[in-house]
């Protein structure tokens, strides 16, 4: 669905308001999901039902996929 909005945050808020599932994955057009990421997030949410969200380590990569910087969680 496409409709006028007030920018990315407004569009995302509208999408979340229309969502009917239990879990929402926000993936931007230039994001890459690493193998095992969804399973790890799902396991964290199942093991801790009081969590509102889950996230993990992430890397910044260039257009060719080369690593620029890593952001590991403690």
ABEGO torsion letter per residue (X at the ends): XBBBBAEAAAAAAAAAAABABABBBBBBAABBBBBGAAAAAAAAAAABAABABBBBBBBBBBAAGBBABBBBBX
